[in-house]
């Protein structure tokens, strides 16, 4: 997991354009804090969508088990190529 960069609310406010570009260009995750226990996270929308999709897929125990089994099979080289053109619209 990438390191989360912390910036103060004041720094974020003063340098928002630069922080915005860092998030988009470098895929950084920025934590913006204002006071103790008051902070938000800024991350690229594509990264957020990917995280939400992963959480959704892993929230179903049967699906999570199938995914883990597939990953394990792939790591062991137990893969085969198939022609997927019949499944495409």
Secondary structure, DSSP 4 states (H G I P E B T S, - for coil): -PPEEEEEHHHHHHTHHHHHHHHHHH--EEEEEEETTEEEEE--HHHHHHHHHHHHHHHSHHHHHHHHHHHHHHHTT-------GGG--
